[in-house]
Amino acid sequence: MYIEQLKKHKYNLGSYIPLPLGFILLMFFNYIMSDGVDTNEVIQQTISMIGVNLTFVMLVGPLAFGLLLVLFWAKFIQGQTLTSLTTSRAKIDWKRVFFSFFLWGSITTLMIVALYYTQPENFVWNFKPEKFFIFLILAVILIPMQTSFEEYLFRAHMMQGIGLATNSRLIPLIVTSVLFGLMHIANPEVGKIGHIIMIYYIGTGFFLGIITLMDEGLELALGFHAANNLVGALLLTADWTAFQTNSILKDLSEPSAGFDVIAPVFIIFPVLLFIFSRVYNWKNWKEKLTGKLEEINLEDKISNDTTL
């Protein structure tokens, strides 16, 4: 009922167009402007001028601000509560957010530690206490805002809007997942590894969309995405990634378009889906992912014909 709940209230499909359209145009403009430009070189030059931490703020800050824009739009333009934007439950289930965060954060940490001890030649100790703790404060504030912006834009605002417009679950799942992947097309990782890495980005979009639809809420996606970016940025950096940070470790290895790209999408994410499905007793996968939206009782709609 994550999408269907909006049928109980007045909604304007036109109000779901400006934010996604504006963001898509911004992505397109960014892609055109970066075509033929070594984005990693631009990042390196910026770091040399203003430092790692300020470069991080410059790159992540606008996306963090985007969260405030999406929440403002939902509240004051669409009249929608934060709860209905986030979940179909009576209130936001923070236990789900933290479970997902700590599950993926723990797995990420174990994988990085395992790589460090099995391939020590690929890493150097990058820990500088003063710079790290300044970055830690910035990251704890900005990264959850950045990841939440992406979740609230794609898996909440866009998924609900496209779902209402098409009376479908599958169409918003496909559209939001592909657009989420394409959002990363100008990242330096794409230039370094090649467009095959889009399998990972789009696959991650599908994973986040699936857990949102199956769990009838955004909580698990919010926790996973925050853990993925925050824990990764704090523990590990490299000279060819979008997040070049004052992390604990630095990866010196040459990236390759192989197992690292395929494993998360076709091995790790299915395992996580299995874990979540067992913990939260998910059923009716086909209906929840590909079925039409459930019909809302007309009397319920009339009795709830107010703002969300």
C-alpha positions as CSV (number, residue, x, y, z in Angstrom):
1,M,0.0,0.0,0.0
2,Y,3.0,2.3,-0.2
3,I,1.8,3.8,-3.5
4,E,-1.9,3.1,-3.1
5,Q,-2.2,5.0,0.2
6,L,-2.1,8.2,-1.8
7,K,-5.3,7.3,-3.6
8,K,-7.2,7.9,-0.4
9,H,-6.5,11.6,-0.6
10,K,-6.5,14.4,-3.1
11,Y,-3.4,14.4,-5.2
12,N,-2.3,16.3,-8.3
13,L,-0.3,14.3,-10.8
14,G,1.2,17.5,-12.2
15,S,2.9,18.1,-8.9
16,Y,5.1,15.0,-9.5
17,I,6.6,16.5,-12.7
18,P,8.8,19.5,-11.8
19,L,11.3,17.9,-9.4
20,P,12.1,14.8,-11.5
21,L,12.1,16.9,-14.7
22,G,14.4,19.4,-13.2
23,F,16.8,16.8,-11.9
24,I,16.8,14.9,-15.2
25,L,17.6,18.1,-17.1
26,L,20.4,18.9,-14.5
27,M,21.8,15.4,-15.0
28,F,21.7,15.8,-18.8
29,F,23.4,19.2,-18.6
30,N,26.1,17.7,-16.3
31,Y,26.7,14.8,-18.7
32,I,27.0,17.1,-21.7
33,M,29.3,19.5,-19.9
34,S,31.5,16.6,-18.7
35,D,31.7,14.9,-22.1
36,G,35.3,14.7,-23.0
37,V,36.4,16.1,-19.6
38,D,38.5,14.0,-17.2
39,T,36.3,14.4,-14.2
40,N,38.8,12.8,-11.9
41,E,41.4,15.3,-13.0
42,V,39.0,18.1,-12.2
43,I,38.4,16.6,-8.7
44,Q,42.2,16.3,-8.2
45,Q,42.7,19.9,-9.2
46,T,40.0,21.1,-6.8
47,I,41.5,19.1,-4.0
48,S,44.9,20.7,-4.6
49,M,43.3,24.1,-4.4
50,I,40.9,23.8,-1.4
51,G,41.7,20.5,0.2
52,V,39.9,17.1,0.5
53,N,37.3,18.0,3.1
54,L,36.1,21.2,1.3
55,T,36.0,19.4,-2.0
56,F,33.8,16.8,-0.3
57,V,31.5,19.5,1.0
58,M,31.3,21.1,-2.5
59,L,30.4,17.8,-4.1
60,V,28.0,16.4,-1.5
61,G,26.5,19.7,-0.2
62,P,24.1,20.4,-3.1
63,L,22.7,16.9,-2.9
64,A,22.2,17.2,0.8
65,F,20.4,20.5,0.2
66,G,18.3,18.6,-2.3
67,L,16.8,16.6,0.5
68,L,15.4,19.8,2.1
69,L,13.9,20.7,-1.3
70,V,12.1,17.4,-1.8
71,L,10.7,17.4,1.8
72,F,9.6,21.1,1.3
73,W,7.9,20.2,-2.0
74,A,6.1,17.2,-0.5
75,K,4.9,19.1,2.6
76,F,4.0,22.5,1.2
77,I,3.2,22.0,-2.4
78,Q,1.7,18.5,-2.3
79,G,0.4,18.6,1.3
80,Q,2.0,15.2,2.0
81,T,3.3,14.2,5.4
82,L,6.8,12.8,5.9
83,T,5.3,9.6,7.1
84,S,3.2,8.9,3.9
85,L,6.2,9.9,1.8
86,T,8.4,7.4,3.7
87,T,6.1,4.4,4.5
88,S,2.7,2.8,4.4
89,R,2.9,2.1,8.1
90,A,1.2,4.3,10.7
91,K,4.6,5.8,11.6
92,I,8.2,5.5,10.3
93,D,9.8,2.3,11.5
94,W,13.2,3.5,12.6
95,K,14.1,-0.1,13.7
96,R,14.0,-1.0,10.0
97,V,16.3,1.9,9.1
98,F,18.9,1.0,11.7
99,F,18.7,-2.8,11.1
100,S,19.4,-2.2,7.4
101,F,22.1,0.3,8.2
102,F,24.0,-1.9,10.7
103,L,23.5,-5.0,8.6
104,W,25.1,-3.5,5.4
105,G,27.5,-1.4,7.4
106,S,28.8,-4.5,9.1
107,I,29.1,-6.5,5.9
108,T,30.9,-3.6,4.2
109,T,33.4,-3.3,7.0
110,L,34.1,-7.0,7.1
111,M,34.7,-7.1,3.3
112,I,37.1,-4.1,3.4
113,V,39.0,-5.6,6.4
114,A,39.2,-9.0,4.6
115,L,40.6,-7.3,1.5
116,Y,43.1,-5.4,3.6
117,Y,44.5,-8.5,5.2
118,T,44.4,-10.7,2.1
119,Q,45.7,-8.1,-0.4
120,P,47.8,-5.7,1.8
121,E,49.9,-4.6,-1.2
122,N,46.8,-2.9,-2.6
123,F,46.3,-0.6,0.4
124,V,48.1,2.1,2.4
125,W,47.3,3.5,5.8
126,N,45.7,6.9,5.1
127,F,44.6,7.8,8.7
128,K,45.5,11.4,9.7
129,P,43.6,12.0,13.0
130,E,42.8,15.7,12.7
131,K,41.7,15.6,9.1
132,F,39.8,12.3,9.6
133,F,37.8,13.6,12.6
134,I,36.9,16.8,10.8
135,F,35.8,14.6,7.8
136,L,33.9,12.3,10.2
137,I,31.7,15.2,11.4
138,L,31.1,16.4,7.9
139,A,30.3,12.9,6.6
140,V,27.9,11.9,9.5
141,I,25.9,15.1,8.7
142,L,26.1,15.3,4.9
143,I,26.2,11.7,3.6
144,P,22.9,10.6,5.2
145,M,21.3,13.7,3.8
146,Q,22.7,13.0,0.4
147,T,21.6,9.4,0.3
148,S,18.2,10.3,1.8
149,F,17.8,12.9,-1.0
150,E,18.3,10.2,-3.6
151,E,15.9,7.8,-1.9
152,Y,13.2,10.4,-1.3
153,L,13.5,11.6,-4.9
154,F,13.7,8.3,-6.7
155,R,12.1,5.6,-4.4
156,A,9.5,8.0,-2.8
157,H,8.5,11.0,-4.9
158,M,9.1,9.5,-8.3
159,M,8.0,6.0,-7.5
160,Q,4.7,7.1,-6.0
161,G,4.0,9.6,-8.8
162,I,4.8,7.2,-11.6
163,G,2.9,4.5,-9.9
164,L,-0.2,6.7,-9.5
165,A,0.0,7.8,-13.2
166,T,0.4,4.3,-14.6
167,N,-1.5,2.3,-12.0
168,S,1.5,0.0,-12.0
169,R,4.3,-1.2,-9.7
170,L,6.6,-2.5,-12.4
171,I,6.8,0.7,-14.5
172,P,8.0,2.9,-11.6
173,L,10.4,0.2,-10.5
174,I,12.0,0.1,-13.9
175,V,12.0,3.9,-14.6
176,T,13.4,4.9,-11.2
177,S,16.0,2.2,-11.2
178,V,17.3,3.1,-14.6
179,L,17.3,6.9,-13.9
180,F,19.1,6.2,-10.6
181,G,21.8,4.4,-12.5
182,L,22.1,7.1,-15.2
183,M,22.5,9.7,-12.5
184,H,26.0,8.3,-11.9
185,I,27.1,8.2,-15.5
186,A,29.3,11.3,-15.1
187,N,31.1,9.8,-12.1
188,P,34.9,9.3,-12.5
189,E,34.4,5.6,-11.9
190,V,32.7,5.3,-15.3
191,G,35.6,7.0,-17.0
192,K,38.1,4.7,-15.2
193,I,36.3,1.4,-15.5
194,G,34.0,1.9,-18.5
195,H,30.2,1.9,-19.0
196,I,30.0,-1.7,-17.8
197,I,29.9,-0.3,-14.3
198,M,26.4,1.0,-15.1
199,I,25.3,-2.6,-14.4
200,Y,26.3,-2.0,-10.8
201,Y,24.6,1.4,-10.6
202,I,21.3,0.3,-12.3
203,G,21.4,-3.0,-10.4
204,T,21.7,-1.1,-7.1
205,G,18.7,1.0,-8.2
206,F,16.6,-2.2,-8.8
207,F,17.7,-3.6,-5.5
208,L,16.6,-0.5,-3.6
209,G,13.4,-0.3,-5.6
210,I,12.6,-4.0,-4.8
211,I,13.1,-3.7,-1.1
212,T,10.9,-0.5,-1.1
213,L,8.0,-2.2,-2.9
214,M,8.3,-5.5,-1.0
215,D,8.5,-3.8,2.4
216,E,5.9,-1.2,1.5
217,G,8.2,1.6,2.7
218,L,11.4,3.4,2.3
219,E,13.0,2.5,5.6
220,L,15.3,-0.4,4.5
221,A,16.5,1.6,1.5
222,L,17.3,4.6,3.6
223,G,19.4,2.5,6.0
224,F,21.2,0.5,3.3
225,H,22.1,3.6,1.2
226,A,23.3,5.6,4.1
227,A,25.5,2.7,5.3
228,N,26.9,2.0,1.8
229,N,28.1,5.6,1.3
230,L,29.0,6.5,4.9
231,V,30.9,3.4,5.9
232,G,32.7,3.2,2.5
233,A,33.7,6.9,2.6
234,L,35.1,6.6,6.2
235,L,37.0,3.4,5.7
236,L,38.3,3.5,2.1
237,T,39.1,6.0,-0.6
238,A,40.9,5.9,-4.0
239,D,42.2,8.4,-6.5
240,W,39.6,7.5,-9.1
241,T,36.3,7.6,-7.2
242,A,33.7,10.3,-6.8
243,F,34.2,10.3,-3.0
244,Q,37.9,11.1,-2.5
245,T,38.1,11.4,1.3
246,N,40.3,11.6,4.4
247,S,39.5,7.9,5.1
248,I,41.3,5.4,7.1
249,L,42.6,3.4,4.1
250,K,43.5,4.2,0.6
251,D,43.1,1.7,-2.3
252,L,46.1,1.7,-4.7
253,S,44.8,-1.1,-6.9
254,E,43.8,-0.6,-10.5
255,P,40.0,-1.1,-10.8
256,S,38.6,-3.7,-13.2
257,A,35.2,-4.3,-14.8
258,G,35.0,-7.8,-13.5
259,F,33.9,-9.6,-10.3
260,D,33.7,-6.3,-8.3
261,V,30.9,-5.1,-10.7
262,I,29.0,-8.3,-11.0
263,A,29.2,-9.8,-7.5
264,P,27.1,-7.2,-5.7
265,V,24.2,-7.3,-8.2
266,F,24.0,-11.0,-8.8
267,I,25.3,-12.5,-5.5
268,I,25.3,-10.1,-2.6
269,F,22.0,-8.2,-3.3
270,P,20.1,-11.5,-3.8
271,V,21.5,-12.7,-0.4
272,L,20.3,-9.4,1.2
273,L,16.9,-9.8,-0.3
274,F,16.7,-13.3,1.2
275,I,17.7,-12.0,4.6
276,F,15.2,-9.1,4.5
277,S,12.4,-11.4,3.2
278,R,13.0,-13.8,6.1
279,V,13.2,-11.1,8.8
280,Y,10.1,-9.3,7.5
281,N,8.1,-12.2,6.2
282,W,7.7,-10.9,2.6
283,K,5.1,-12.7,0.5
284,N,3.4,-12.2,-2.9
285,W,6.6,-11.1,-4.7
286,K,5.1,-11.2,-8.2
287,E,2.1,-9.1,-7.2
288,K,4.1,-6.6,-5.2
289,L,6.7,-6.1,-7.9
290,T,4.7,-6.4,-11.2
291,G,1.0,-6.2,-10.3
292,K,-1.4,-3.3,-10.7
293,L,-2.1,-1.0,-7.8
294,E,-4.9,-2.2,-5.4
295,E,-8.2,-0.5,-5.8
296,I,-9.2,1.8,-2.9
297,N,-12.7,1.6,-1.5
298,L,-14.7,4.7,-2.6
299,E,-16.0,5.3,0.9
300,D,-12.5,5.2,2.3
301,K,-11.5,7.8,-0.3
302,I,-14.3,10.1,0.6
303,S,-13.7,9.8,4.3
304,N,-10.0,10.5,3.8
305,D,-10.4,13.2,1.1
306,T,-8.0,15.6,2.8
307,T,-4.3,16.3,2.5
308,L,-1.9,13.6,3.5
